[in-house]
Amino acid sequence: MVLVDGNYCPSPVHVCKRWVDAAGPYQYYRCAEYAQPATCAGKREPKRFCIDREEYVKPPDTLPLAHQSYTSASALCQDAGRRLCLESEWQLACEGEEMRPYPYGFVRDATACNIDRTNLGKMQGGLTDLRTPASDHPRCLSPYGVQGMSGNVEEWATQDALAQAVPTPGKALDRSTMKGAWWLPGKNTCRAATTGHGESYEGPQMGVRCCKDAPPIAK
């Protein structure tokens, strides 16, 4: 695991200087370059925790584990003495204190991470499995040295505001958020998130990354 010890900005301001796509329905969806530096619109929060350096790979496999729901991913982390990351933790580990829009910087690089793939599969034919080992994209690296936080498999995290919520009988509870996107041509930024699928949803693009509380600083 990697230690993340830094100050998190709940409300960064990112300004896109130029876009990837031409005029059309997705013109303002993927940003090619963000202005530097990003600014923080709110008060920063100190955070200290540990996070998996790579997406979870089940031995002896080489590809990150997929077909995971929030529930199964949470159980896997708990069995390892860890937990799913809070969304704020995941984002700080991805962007660092400089609030990088992409883990590797402010300019989108489709060759750095496993993103912007277009051969996704055919209607009714299922999703084409385009997972890759983390070692295939050594430049897909966050300021804290965490790999693969943009693209490859999407990762479950827990929404901060719902972290302490407890399920009640007969009432659905969705604490989940999906982070990092996957290999499709998506936003693929550190702040992008997908919600509303529910804690039981699993898909061929859904993987796992765990966090845990960091040991106290020795005095």
N, CA, C and O of each residue as an XYZ file, in Angstrom:
876
protein
N       0.842     -1.198      0.000
C       0.000      0.000      0.000
C       0.878      1.249      0.000
O       2.079      1.189      0.265
N       0.242      2.386     -0.306
C       0.917      3.675     -0.378
C       0.334      4.598      0.684
O      -0.884      4.674      0.843
N       1.196      5.296      1.408
C       0.731      6.277      2.382
C       0.363      7.571      1.673
O       1.139      8.104      0.880
N      -0.829      8.065      1.971
C      -1.275      9.366      1.476
C      -1.443     10.264      2.685
O      -2.267      9.992      3.558
N      -0.675     11.317      2.737
C      -0.705     12.247      3.863
C      -0.693     13.651      3.272
O       0.351     14.143      2.842
N      -1.862     14.296      3.255
C      -1.927     15.599      2.604
C      -3.221     16.320      2.903
O      -4.059     15.836      3.664
N      -3.372     17.470      2.304
C      -4.540     18.315      2.517
C      -5.453     18.253      1.300
O      -5.046     18.561      0.180
N      -6.681     17.854      1.540
C      -7.669     17.610      0.491
C      -8.553     18.824      0.287
O      -8.989     19.448      1.254
N      -8.824     19.166     -0.981
C      -9.726     20.262     -1.312
C     -11.089     19.703     -1.701
O     -11.188     18.998     -2.705
N     -12.140     19.993     -0.942
C     -13.478     19.498     -1.299
C     -14.035     20.126     -2.574
O     -14.868     19.523     -3.251
N     -13.578     21.341     -2.906
C     -14.178     22.066     -4.033
C     -13.103     22.697     -4.921
O     -12.887     23.907     -4.855
N     -12.427     21.898     -5.746
C     -11.429     22.469     -6.650
C     -12.088     23.181     -7.823
O     -13.215     22.862     -8.202
N     -11.386     24.133     -8.386
C     -11.854     24.842     -9.580
C     -10.943     24.461    -10.737
O      -9.765     24.819    -10.755
N     -11.495     23.731    -11.707
C     -10.758     23.309    -12.894
C     -11.325     24.032    -14.110
O     -12.533     24.003    -14.344
N     -10.471     24.670    -14.873
C     -10.886     25.402    -16.064
C     -10.275     24.730    -17.288
O      -9.054     24.615    -17.393
N     -11.124     24.288    -18.210
C     -10.635     23.621    -19.416
C     -10.229     24.663    -20.463
O     -11.015     25.546    -20.810
N      -8.989     24.548    -20.962
C      -8.478     25.474    -21.973
C      -8.835     25.022    -23.391
O      -9.067     25.855    -24.267
N      -8.880     23.725    -23.614
C      -9.237     23.195    -24.935
C      -9.826     21.799    -24.760
O      -9.530     21.095    -23.795
N     -10.666     21.419    -25.717
C     -11.406     20.175    -25.622
C     -10.911     19.158    -26.634
O     -10.305     19.517    -27.644
N     -11.172     17.894    -26.361
C     -10.740     16.815    -27.251
C     -11.602     16.752    -28.497
O     -11.083     16.623    -29.606
N     -12.911     16.841    -28.327
C     -13.847     16.552    -29.403
C     -14.320     17.805    -30.131
O     -14.410     18.888    -29.551
N     -14.621     17.629    -31.418
C     -15.129     18.721    -32.239
C     -16.558     19.054    -31.841
O     -17.155     18.379    -31.001
N     -17.099     20.100    -32.452
C     -18.460     20.530    -32.148
C     -19.441     19.384    -32.330
O     -19.378     18.646    -33.313
N     -20.351     19.243    -31.368
C     -21.301     18.146    -31.391
C     -21.795     17.864    -29.990
O     -21.549     18.653    -29.078
N     -22.493     16.748    -29.799
C     -23.092     16.460    -28.491
C     -22.075     16.233    -27.377
O     -22.403     16.395    -26.201
N     -20.837     15.858    -27.732
C     -19.830     15.589    -26.706
C     -18.694     16.611    -26.730
O     -17.599     16.328    -26.244
N     -18.939     17.772    -27.281
C     -17.901     18.777    -27.440
C     -17.257     19.183    -26.116
O     -16.048     19.404    -26.053
N     -18.053     19.279    -25.076
C     -17.547     19.749    -23.786
C     -17.507     18.626    -22.750
O     -17.789     18.844    -21.572
N     -17.159     17.447    -23.196
C     -17.149     16.290    -22.310
C     -15.734     15.891    -21.896
O     -15.475     15.692    -20.709
N     -14.819     15.771    -22.853
C     -13.450     15.366    -22.559
C     -12.516     16.562    -22.738
O     -12.444     17.152    -23.816
N     -11.807     16.906    -21.675
C     -10.921     18.065    -21.724
C      -9.507     17.636    -22.127
O      -8.942     16.706    -21.552
N      -8.950     18.323    -23.119
C      -7.597     18.019    -23.578
C      -6.538     18.677    -22.709
O      -5.454     18.126    -22.521
N      -6.849     19.854    -22.178
C      -5.873     20.559    -21.342
C      -6.590     21.489    -20.370
O      -7.461     22.265    -20.763
N      -6.214     21.402    -19.104
C      -6.745     22.275    -18.062
C      -5.742     23.377    -17.730
O      -4.531     23.195    -17.858
N      -6.269     24.517    -17.305
C      -5.418     25.622    -16.888
C      -4.685     25.258    -15.604
O      -5.214     24.549    -14.749
N      -3.455     25.756    -15.485
C      -2.656     25.540    -14.277
C      -2.349     26.881    -13.627
O      -2.098     27.871    -14.316
N      -2.371     26.910    -12.289
C      -2.728     25.818    -11.383
C      -4.233     25.779    -11.147
O      -4.934     26.752    -11.421
N      -4.722     24.662    -10.642
C      -6.100     24.594    -10.167
C      -6.193     25.372     -8.854
O      -5.201     25.499     -8.137
N      -7.358     25.881     -8.545
C      -7.542     26.607     -7.296
C      -8.568     25.905     -6.434
O      -9.406     25.158     -6.938
N      -8.505     26.143     -5.138
C      -9.416     25.513     -4.186
C     -10.416     26.546     -3.693
O     -10.029     27.583     -3.155
N     -11.705     26.265     -3.876
C     -12.756     27.209     -3.504
C     -13.187     27.059     -2.050
O     -13.967     27.874     -1.556
N     -12.707     26.056     -1.368
C     -13.118     25.832      0.019
C     -11.918     25.603      0.926
O     -10.769     25.726      0.501
N     -12.194     25.274      2.159
C     -11.150     25.016      3.132
C     -10.632     23.593      2.966
O     -11.414     22.649      2.849
N      -9.340     23.450      2.958
C      -8.735     22.125      2.800
C      -8.868     21.301      4.083
O      -8.948     21.838      5.187
N      -8.888     19.984      3.898
C      -9.052     19.062      5.017
C      -7.846     18.122      5.082
O      -7.517     17.482      4.084
N      -7.190     18.029      6.226
C      -6.052     17.107      6.333
C      -6.526     15.655      6.313
O      -7.515     15.303      6.957
N      -5.811     14.823      5.567
C      -6.137     13.397      5.484
C      -4.842     12.593      5.538
O      -3.798     13.000      5.028
N      -4.961     11.429      6.183
C      -3.823     10.522      6.286
C      -4.368      9.092      6.276
O      -5.103      8.697      7.181
N      -4.006      8.328      5.257
C      -4.534      6.972      5.089
C      -3.605      6.208      4.148
O      -2.672      6.774      3.578
N      -3.873      4.940      4.001
C      -3.120      4.106      3.067
C      -4.065      3.609      1.971
O      -5.251      3.393      2.218
N      -3.536      3.431      0.768
C      -4.332      2.971     -0.369
C      -3.518      1.971     -1.173
O      -2.294      2.074     -1.249
N      -4.196      1.009     -1.770
C      -3.506      0.035     -2.615
C      -2.792      0.749     -3.756
O      -3.352      1.643     -4.391
N      -1.570      0.351     -4.004
C      -0.797      0.960     -5.086
C      -1.418      0.655     -6.454
O      -1.386      1.492     -7.357
N      -1.978     -0.542     -6.596
C      -2.564     -0.966     -7.858
C      -3.989     -1.471     -7.628
O      -4.373     -1.756     -6.494
N      -4.757     -1.579     -8.684
C      -6.062     -2.230     -8.617
C      -5.857     -3.679     -8.187
O      -4.841     -4.292     -8.517
N      -6.822     -4.225     -7.451
C      -6.665     -5.563     -6.891
C      -6.571     -6.607     -7.997
O      -7.399     -6.653     -8.907
N      -5.535     -7.450     -7.893
C      -5.320     -8.569     -8.811
C      -5.331     -9.854     -7.984
O      -4.582     -9.983     -7.016
N      -6.166    -10.780     -8.363
C      -6.263    -12.043     -7.643
C      -5.161    -12.990     -8.109
O      -5.112    -13.345     -9.287
N      -4.272    -13.405     -7.196
C      -3.208    -14.335     -7.588
C      -3.794    -15.640     -8.114
O      -4.788    -16.112     -7.561
N      -3.227    -16.243     -9.151
C      -2.019    -15.838     -9.884
C      -2.320    -15.034    -11.130
O      -1.502    -15.011    -12.049
N      -3.482    -14.365    -11.197
C      -3.859    -13.606    -12.380
C      -2.919    -12.416    -12.576
O      -2.194    -12.024    -11.661
N      -2.945    -11.860    -13.759
C      -2.176    -10.653    -14.059
C      -3.068     -9.452    -14.329
O      -2.610     -8.311    -14.282
N      -4.345     -9.708    -14.612
C      -5.289     -8.624    -14.883
C      -6.052     -8.259    -13.610
O      -6.294     -9.125    -12.770
N      -6.432     -6.994    -13.459
C      -7.198     -6.603    -12.272
C      -8.533     -7.337    -12.216
O      -9.163     -7.589    -13.242
N      -8.947     -7.671    -11.005
C     -10.208     -8.369    -10.793
C     -11.370     -7.518    -11.300
O     -11.361     -6.297    -11.146
N     -12.364     -8.157    -11.902
C     -13.539     -7.449    -12.418
C     -14.802     -8.186    -11.979
O     -14.738     -9.131    -11.193
N     -15.943     -7.746    -12.490
C     -17.250     -8.312    -12.140
C     -17.511     -8.204    -10.636
O     -18.021     -9.139    -10.018
N     -17.160     -7.061    -10.058
C     -17.357     -6.857     -8.631
C     -18.449     -5.838     -8.363
O     -18.536     -4.818     -9.045
N     -19.284     -6.116     -7.366
C     -20.268     -5.155     -6.884
C     -19.662     -4.378     -5.720
O     -18.602     -4.744     -5.210
N     -20.328     -3.316     -5.304
C     -19.889     -2.594     -4.116
C     -19.853     -3.535     -2.924
O     -18.938     -3.477     -2.102
N     -20.847     -4.396     -2.836
C     -20.940     -5.333     -1.713
C     -19.794     -6.333     -1.723
O     -19.157     -6.547     -0.692
N     -19.521     -6.949     -2.869
C     -18.450     -7.941     -2.934
C     -17.078     -7.285     -2.791
O     -16.175     -7.861     -2.185
N     -16.918     -6.083     -3.347
C     -15.649     -5.368     -3.213
C     -15.388     -4.999     -1.759
O     -14.259     -5.101     -1.278
N     -16.438     -4.568     -1.062
C     -16.301     -4.232      0.351
C     -15.901     -5.460      1.165
O     -15.054     -5.368      2.054
N     -16.510     -6.610      0.863
C     -16.190     -7.840      1.579
C     -14.750     -8.265      1.316
O     -14.056     -8.717      2.227
N     -14.301     -8.123      0.074
C     -12.923     -8.484     -0.265
C     -11.948     -7.621      0.524
O     -10.965     -8.130      1.064
N     -12.211     -6.319      0.595
C     -11.325     -5.435      1.362
C     -11.344     -5.798      2.847
O     -10.297     -5.822      3.493
N     -12.508     -6.075      3.379
C     -12.616     -6.416      4.801
C     -11.868     -7.701      5.114
O     -11.243     -7.813      6.168
N     -11.924     -8.668      4.214
C     -11.205     -9.923      4.429
C      -9.699     -9.700      4.467
O      -8.970    -10.487      5.069
N      -9.233     -8.638      3.832
C      -7.805     -8.326      3.811
C      -7.424     -7.349      4.919
O      -6.294     -6.862      4.957
N      -8.365     -7.060      5.820
C      -8.087     -6.123      6.896
C      -8.096     -4.679      6.438
O      -7.447     -3.824      7.039
N      -8.836     -4.410      5.368
C      -8.891     -3.076      4.802
C     -10.352     -2.676      4.619
O     -11.238     -3.307      5.196
N     -10.611     -1.661      3.843
C     -11.973     -1.180      3.590
C     -11.980     -0.478      2.246
O     -10.925     -0.158      1.698
N     -13.169     -0.239      1.715
C     -13.257      0.593      0.526
C     -12.880      2.030      0.881
O     -13.145      2.490      1.992
N     -12.270      2.727     -0.054
C     -11.876      4.113      0.175
C     -13.101      5.019      0.244
O     -14.106      4.768     -0.420
N     -13.011      6.056      1.041
C     -13.949      7.152      0.925
C     -13.677      7.854     -0.401
O     -12.548      7.850     -0.890
N     -14.701      8.450     -0.973
C     -14.503      9.148     -2.240
C     -13.449     10.246     -2.108
O     -12.638     10.437     -3.014
N     -13.456     10.961     -0.996
C     -12.466     12.022     -0.783
C     -11.054     11.453     -0.722
O     -10.117     12.067     -1.234
N     -10.892     10.289     -0.102
C      -9.583      9.652     -0.040
C      -9.119      9.246     -1.438
O      -7.978      9.492     -1.829
N     -10.021      8.625     -2.169
C      -9.693      8.177     -3.523
C      -9.248      9.376     -4.369
O      -8.263      9.294     -5.103
N      -9.970     10.473     -4.260
C      -9.660     11.648     -5.070
C      -8.339     12.282     -4.683
O      -7.583     12.689     -5.564
N      -8.032     12.380     -3.400
C      -6.748     12.938     -2.987
C      -5.598     12.055     -3.468
O      -4.574     12.563     -3.926
N      -5.762     10.743     -3.366
C      -4.715      9.828     -3.830
C      -4.495      9.947     -5.326
O      -3.386      9.721     -5.810
N      -5.542     10.302     -6.068
C      -5.466     10.420     -7.521
C      -4.860     11.749     -7.952
O      -4.001     11.784     -8.832
N      -5.301     12.836     -7.338
C      -4.953     14.166     -7.838
C      -3.828     14.857     -7.082
O      -3.203     15.774     -7.615
N      -3.559     14.433     -5.851
C      -2.546     15.096     -5.039
C      -3.003     16.464     -4.565
O      -4.114     16.899     -4.866
N      -2.144     17.130     -3.827
C      -2.502     18.440     -3.278
C      -2.592     19.515     -4.356
O      -3.229     20.546     -4.139
N      -1.963     19.294     -5.520
C      -2.072     20.281     -6.596
C      -3.359     20.122     -7.387
O      -3.614     20.885     -8.319
N      -4.172     19.134     -7.024
C      -5.496     18.922     -7.621
C      -5.404     18.684     -9.130
O      -6.115     19.315     -9.912
N      -4.533     17.777     -9.522
C      -4.424     17.437    -10.932
C      -5.761     16.889    -11.450
O      -6.351     16.032    -10.792
N      -6.243     17.338    -12.573
C      -7.465     16.749    -13.126
C      -7.272     15.278    -13.500
O      -8.157     14.451    -13.276
N      -6.120     14.965    -14.064
C      -5.749     13.585    -14.371
C      -4.631     13.173    -13.420
O      -3.852     14.028    -12.999
N      -4.527     11.909    -13.073
C      -3.503     11.516    -12.103
C      -2.091     11.900    -12.530
O      -1.230     12.140    -11.684
N      -1.850     11.958    -13.840
C      -0.516     12.259    -14.368
C      -0.321     13.736    -14.686
O       0.790     14.130    -15.040
N      -1.359     14.572    -14.575
C      -1.163     15.983    -14.831
C      -2.385     16.720    -15.324
O      -3.516     16.299    -15.081
N      -2.155     17.828    -16.022
C      -3.219     18.731    -16.470
C      -3.539     18.575    -17.957
O      -4.529     19.127    -18.436
N      -2.719     17.838    -18.680
C      -2.936     17.623    -20.111
C      -3.305     16.166    -20.331
O      -2.579     15.267    -19.906
N      -4.428     15.932    -20.992
C      -4.895     14.572    -21.232
C      -3.920     13.830    -22.143
O      -3.504     14.342    -23.183
N      -3.567     12.621    -21.732
C      -2.658     11.785    -22.506
C      -3.283     10.400    -22.629
O      -3.230      9.605    -21.690
N      -3.865     10.115    -23.768
C      -4.562      8.847    -23.964
C      -3.616      7.667    -24.018
O      -4.061      6.519    -23.989
N      -2.299      7.928    -24.098
C      -1.328      6.827    -24.104
C      -0.811      6.511    -22.708
O      -0.180      5.474    -22.504
N      -1.074      7.399    -21.736
C      -0.546      7.181    -20.383
C      -1.322      6.112    -19.630
O      -0.745      5.337    -18.868
N      -2.630      6.073    -19.846
C      -3.497      5.142    -19.128
C      -4.322      4.336    -20.124
O      -4.346      4.641    -21.316
N      -4.989      3.317    -19.630
C      -5.832      2.473    -20.479
C      -7.199      3.127    -20.634
O      -8.168      2.736    -19.983
N      -7.259      4.142    -21.520
C      -8.491      4.888    -21.764
C      -8.695      5.080    -23.266
O      -7.848      4.716    -24.082
N      -9.837      5.660    -23.600
C     -10.167      6.063    -24.976
C     -10.114      4.915    -25.977
O      -9.786      5.123    -27.145
N     -10.432      3.714    -25.530
C     -10.534      2.579    -26.447
C     -11.910      2.624    -27.104
O     -12.892      2.987    -26.457
N     -11.989      2.267    -28.354
C     -13.250      2.382    -29.088
C     -13.847      1.039    -29.489
O     -15.028      0.978    -29.828
N     -13.078     -0.019    -29.461
C     -13.602     -1.351    -29.824
C     -14.247     -1.999    -28.608
O     -13.764     -3.009    -28.096
N     -15.347     -1.405    -28.156
C     -15.953     -1.781    -26.878
C     -16.857     -3.002    -26.954
O     -17.236     -3.550    -25.919
N     -17.203     -3.431    -28.134
C     -18.118     -4.554    -28.281
C     -19.295     -4.167    -29.150
O     -19.371     -3.040    -29.640
N     -20.203     -5.091    -29.339
C     -21.352     -4.870    -30.198
C     -22.649     -5.015    -29.405
O     -22.699     -5.712    -28.392
N     -23.684     -4.351    -29.879
C     -24.993     -4.432    -29.247
C     -25.414     -5.883    -29.080
O     -25.363     -6.658    -30.035
N     -25.825     -6.253    -27.892
C     -26.243     -7.606    -27.532
C     -25.074     -8.597    -27.525
O     -25.268     -9.784    -27.261
N     -23.867     -8.114    -27.812
C     -22.726     -9.020    -27.851
C     -21.857     -8.959    -26.617
O     -20.907     -9.732    -26.489
N     -22.166     -8.056    -25.709
C     -21.383     -7.951    -24.490
C     -20.182     -7.034    -24.659
O     -19.787     -6.700    -25.777
N     -19.616     -6.637    -23.543
C     -18.477     -5.735    -23.517
C     -17.189     -6.493    -23.805
O     -16.942     -7.552    -23.229
N     -16.372     -5.949    -24.695
C     -15.065     -6.540    -24.973
C     -14.139     -6.293    -23.792
O     -14.009     -5.159    -23.331
N     -13.502     -7.333    -23.307
C     -12.627     -7.221    -22.146
C     -11.283     -6.628    -22.584
O     -10.481     -7.299    -23.234
N     -11.049     -5.365    -22.222
C      -9.817     -4.677    -22.603
C      -8.984     -4.304    -21.384
O      -8.214     -3.344    -21.419
N      -9.141     -5.064    -20.313
C      -8.287     -4.846    -19.139
C      -6.821     -5.097    -19.492
O      -6.513     -5.916    -20.359
N      -5.930     -4.394    -18.819
C      -4.499     -4.613    -18.997
C      -3.813     -4.672    -17.630
O      -4.340     -4.127    -16.660
N      -2.664     -5.313    -17.535
C      -1.899     -5.260    -16.282
C      -1.436     -3.839    -16.005
O      -1.209     -3.063    -16.933
N      -1.296     -3.498    -14.741
C      -0.845     -2.155    -14.370
C       0.522     -1.850    -14.967
O       0.824     -0.698    -15.278
N       1.342     -2.871    -15.126
C       2.697     -2.679    -15.648
C       2.699     -2.210    -17.097
O       3.717     -1.719    -17.584
N       1.571     -2.353    -17.794
C       1.494     -1.911    -19.185
C       1.409     -0.396    -19.312
O       1.630      0.153    -20.391
N       1.087      0.280    -18.208
C       0.919      1.741    -18.253
C       1.669      2.389    -17.088
O       1.048      2.927    -16.171
N       3.002      2.339    -17.122
C       3.782      2.863    -15.996
C       3.649      4.371    -15.791
O       3.951      4.876    -14.710
N       3.196      5.102    -16.829
C       3.044      6.556    -16.704
C       1.676      6.952    -16.152
O       1.417      8.131    -15.914
N       0.798      5.959    -15.949
C      -0.518      6.236    -15.367
C      -0.362      6.264    -13.848
O      -0.824      5.370    -13.139
N       0.295      7.305    -13.377
C       0.770      7.356    -11.998
C       0.341      8.661    -11.345
O       0.493      9.736    -11.926
N      -0.201      8.558    -10.121
C      -0.637      9.749     -9.396
C       0.548     10.376     -8.662
O       1.621      9.776     -8.608
N       0.373     11.583     -8.092
C       1.462     12.220     -7.348
C       1.953     11.390     -6.158
O       3.090     11.553     -5.717
N       1.108     10.510     -5.643
C       1.504      9.668     -4.516
C       2.051      8.313     -4.968
O       2.370      7.461     -4.138
N       2.158      8.119     -6.267
C       2.689      6.861     -6.772
C       1.659      5.756     -6.892
O       2.018      4.579     -6.911
N       0.382      6.111     -6.975
C      -0.687      5.131     -7.132
C      -0.939      4.930     -8.629
O      -1.032      5.900     -9.381
N      -1.048      3.681     -9.056
C      -1.163      3.367    -10.471
C      -2.609      3.112    -10.903
O      -3.431      2.628    -10.125
N      -2.895      3.446    -12.152
C      -4.148      3.043    -12.785
C      -5.401      3.696    -12.240
O      -6.451      3.055    -12.200
N      -5.327      4.960    -11.814
C      -6.518      5.609    -11.270
C      -7.334      6.321    -12.344
O      -8.306      7.011    -12.035
N      -6.943      6.157    -13.588
C      -7.733      6.618    -14.723
C      -7.822      5.462    -15.704
O      -6.799      4.970    -16.181
N      -9.031      5.027    -16.005
C      -9.208      3.931    -16.947
C      -8.925      2.564    -16.360
O      -8.905      2.382    -15.142
N      -8.707      1.603    -17.251
C      -8.593      0.178    -16.921
C      -9.905     -0.263    -16.266
O     -10.936     -0.213    -16.936
N      -9.930     -0.690    -15.004
C     -11.227     -1.002    -14.401
C     -11.699      0.167    -13.541
O     -10.896      0.907    -12.973
N     -13.010      0.312    -13.460
C     -13.611      1.312    -12.578
C     -13.597      0.756    -11.160
O     -13.670     -0.457    -10.962
N     -13.503      1.640    -10.177
C     -13.314      1.201     -8.797
C     -14.403      1.750     -7.883
O     -14.836      2.895     -8.012
N     -14.831      0.899     -6.961
C     -15.869      1.307     -6.004
C     -15.269      2.152     -4.884
O     -14.149      1.900     -4.438
N     -16.012      3.144     -4.439
C     -15.672      3.917     -3.252
C     -16.965      4.241     -2.517
O     -18.060      3.985     -3.018
N     -16.824      4.803     -1.332
C     -17.976      5.140     -0.496
C     -18.161      6.648     -0.439
O     -17.216      7.387     -0.162
N     -19.372      7.100     -0.701
C     -19.659      8.525     -0.603
C     -19.462      8.983      0.842
O     -19.987      8.371      1.772
N     -18.709     10.055      1.019
C     -18.370     10.520      2.370
C     -19.608     10.766      3.223
O     -19.647     10.380      4.391
N     -20.610     11.404      2.646
C     -21.796     11.787      3.418
C     -22.602     10.584      3.885
O     -23.413     10.699      4.804
N     -22.382      9.418      3.251
C     -23.159      8.222      3.597
C     -22.309      7.133      4.254
O     -22.770      6.007      4.443
N     -21.084      7.470      4.596
C     -20.171      6.450      5.115
C     -20.663      5.799      6.401
O     -20.391      4.623      6.644
N     -21.379      6.548      7.219
C     -21.854      6.019      8.499
C     -23.291      5.517      8.431
O     -23.844      5.074      9.437
N     -23.889      5.585      7.264
C     -25.279      5.147      7.129
C     -25.382      3.634      7.280
O     -24.508      2.898      6.823
N     -26.438      3.180      7.914
C     -26.649      1.754      8.163
C     -27.914      1.311      7.432
O     -28.956      1.953      7.569
N     -27.846      0.227      6.658
C     -29.050     -0.249      5.954
C     -30.161     -0.604      6.933
O     -29.904     -1.136      8.013
N     -31.387     -0.306      6.549
C     -32.538     -0.680      7.361
C     -33.403     -1.655      6.578
O     -33.480     -1.561      5.353
N     -34.057     -2.590      7.262
C     -34.876     -3.588      6.560
C     -35.937     -2.949      5.676
O     -36.654     -2.045      6.105
N     -36.030     -3.423      4.447
C     -37.053     -2.962      3.534
C     -36.758     -1.643      2.850
O     -37.589     -1.146      2.089
N     -35.584     -1.061      3.105
C     -35.243      0.219      2.499
C     -33.864      0.125      1.862
O     -32.879     -0.185      2.532
N     -33.806      0.395      0.562
C     -32.531      0.311     -0.152
C     -31.605      1.445      0.283
O     -32.047      2.570      0.517
N     -30.332      1.133      0.387
C     -29.325      2.125      0.747
C     -28.215      2.045     -0.284
O     -27.695      0.964     -0.560
N     -27.856      3.166     -0.844
C     -26.778      3.189     -1.831
C     -25.704      4.167     -1.378
O     -25.831      5.379     -1.557
N     -24.659      3.630     -0.798
C     -23.525      4.448     -0.348
C     -22.435      4.540     -1.403
O     -21.421      5.211     -1.206
N     -22.644      3.872     -2.508
C     -21.561      3.652     -3.471
C     -21.364      4.797     -4.453
O     -22.283      5.558     -4.755
N     -20.135      4.892     -4.937
C     -19.791      5.722     -6.083
C     -18.713      4.988     -6.863
O     -17.899      4.271     -6.283
N     -18.708      5.165     -8.168
C     -17.755      4.481     -9.041
C     -16.724      5.491     -9.524
O     -17.084      6.543    -10.051
N     -15.444      5.176     -9.348
C     -14.374      6.129     -9.593
C     -13.379      5.612    -10.640
O     -13.181      4.408    -10.801
N     -12.764      6.567    -11.342
C     -11.682      6.227    -12.257
C     -12.112      5.902    -13.669
O     -11.279      5.820    -14.572
N     -13.418      5.714    -13.869
C     -13.950      5.284    -15.166
C     -13.280      3.977    -15.598
O     -12.642      3.305    -14.787
N     -13.429      3.620    -16.879
C     -12.778      2.404    -17.354
C     -12.130      2.706    -18.695
O     -11.726      3.846    -18.927
N     -12.015      1.732    -19.582
C     -11.213      1.949    -20.788
C     -11.960      2.661    -21.909
O     -11.401      2.829    -22.993
N     -13.181      3.080    -21.691
C     -13.954      3.774    -22.715
C     -13.492      5.228    -22.876
O     -12.715      5.707    -22.050
N     -13.949      5.946    -23.919
C     -13.625      7.369    -24.070
C     -14.480      8.234    -23.147
O     -15.356      8.958    -23.621
N     -14.242      8.171    -21.859
C     -14.990      8.942    -20.880
C     -14.202     10.141    -20.400
O     -13.158     10.470    -20.963
N     -14.694     10.793    -19.368
C     -13.972     11.937    -18.803
C     -12.624     11.503    -18.236
O     -11.608     12.167    -18.441
N     -12.631     10.378    -17.517
C     -11.393      9.773    -16.996
C     -10.590     10.704    -16.100
O      -9.367     10.590    -16.016
N     -11.275     11.624    -15.431
C     -10.599     12.519    -14.489
C     -10.706     11.978    -13.066
O     -11.488     11.070    -12.784
N      -9.899     12.560    -12.178
C      -9.922     12.125    -10.779
C     -11.251     12.429    -10.098
O     -11.657     11.706     -9.187
N     -11.925     13.477    -10.521
C     -13.179     13.877     -9.869
C     -14.418     13.255    -10.498
O     -15.495     13.303     -9.905
N     -14.291     12.676    -11.676
C     -15.457     12.064    -12.318
C     -15.990     10.925    -11.456
O     -15.221     10.191    -10.835
N     -17.315     10.785    -11.426
C     -17.935      9.741    -10.610
C     -19.243      9.303    -11.240
O     -19.928     10.083    -11.901
N     -19.577      8.037    -11.023
C     -20.855      7.496    -11.451
C     -21.588      6.992    -10.215
O     -21.041      6.204     -9.444
N     -22.816      7.440    -10.028
C     -23.619      7.001     -8.889
C     -24.967      6.502     -9.381
O     -25.333      6.703    -10.539
N     -25.690      5.859     -8.501
C     -27.047      5.454     -8.816
C     -27.209      4.032     -9.311
O     -28.331      3.603     -9.582
N     -26.118      3.288     -9.436
C     -26.245      1.906     -9.894
C     -26.692      0.972     -8.771
O     -27.280     -0.079     -9.025
N     -26.412      1.362     -7.536
C     -26.777      0.521     -6.404
C     -25.633     -0.378     -5.973
O     -24.709     -0.645     -6.742
N     -25.708     -0.839     -4.738
C     -24.603     -1.597     -4.159
C     -24.501     -3.019     -4.675
O     -23.485     -3.680     -4.461
N     -25.540     -3.507     -5.357
C     -25.512     -4.869     -5.870
C     -25.069     -4.939     -7.335
O     -24.864     -6.031     -7.867
N     -24.921     -3.795     -7.981
C     -24.528     -3.795     -9.394
C     -23.115     -4.328     -9.550
O     -22.219     -3.976     -8.784
N     -22.925     -5.178    -10.548
C     -21.574     -5.611    -10.907
C     -21.496     -5.685    -12.428
O     -22.486     -5.954    -13.107
N     -20.304     -5.440    -12.939
C     -20.136     -5.461    -14.379
C     -18.728     -5.876    -14.741
O     -17.853     -5.915    -13.876
N     -18.493     -6.188    -16.010
C     -17.170     -6.632    -16.436
C     -16.106     -5.554    -16.363
O     -14.921     -5.831    -16.550
N     -16.530     -4.309    -16.087
C     -15.570     -3.214    -15.973
C     -15.340     -2.786    -14.527
O     -14.583     -1.848    -14.277
N     -15.986     -3.465    -13.564
C     -15.947     -3.028    -12.167
C     -14.921     -3.810    -11.350
O     -14.997     -5.034    -11.241
N     -13.955     -3.078    -10.776
C     -12.892     -3.707     -9.998
C     -12.852     -3.230     -8.559
O     -13.842     -2.735     -8.021
N     -11.683     -3.388     -7.944
C     -11.536     -3.136     -6.510
C     -10.202     -2.448     -6.227
O      -9.171     -2.810     -6.794
N     -10.237     -1.467     -5.357
C      -9.035     -0.910     -4.737
C      -9.401     -0.610     -3.290
O     -10.473     -0.071     -3.020
N      -8.529     -0.951     -2.373
C      -8.837     -0.813     -0.947
C      -8.023      0.294     -0.283
O      -6.960      0.688     -0.762
N      -8.550      0.775      0.818
C      -7.861      1.728      1.687
C      -7.815      1.167      3.105
O      -8.459      0.160      3.400
N      -7.075      1.803      3.955
C      -7.094      1.499      5.386
C      -6.570      2.722      6.133
O      -5.875      3.565      5.566
N      -6.917      2.800      7.407
C      -6.414      3.891      8.217
C      -4.902      3.781      8.356
O      -4.368      2.682      8.505
N      -4.217      4.913      8.307
C      -2.753      4.906      8.428
C      -2.366      4.826      9.888
O      -3.094      5.330     10.743
N      -1.248      4.214     10.195
C      -0.777      4.188     11.580
C      -0.465      5.594     12.054
O      -0.100      6.444     11.242
N      -0.599      5.863     13.344
C      -0.317      7.203     13.862
C       1.149      7.571     13.670
O       2.021      6.707     13.585
N       1.394      8.861     13.603
C       2.772      9.341     13.448
C       3.537      9.111     14.748
O       3.088      9.493     15.829
N       4.689      8.485     14.619
C       5.509      8.218     15.809
C       6.027      9.517     16.414
O       6.450     10.431     15.707
N       5.980      9.572     17.740
C       6.454     10.780     18.427
C       7.786     10.493     19.119
O       8.356     11.380     19.755
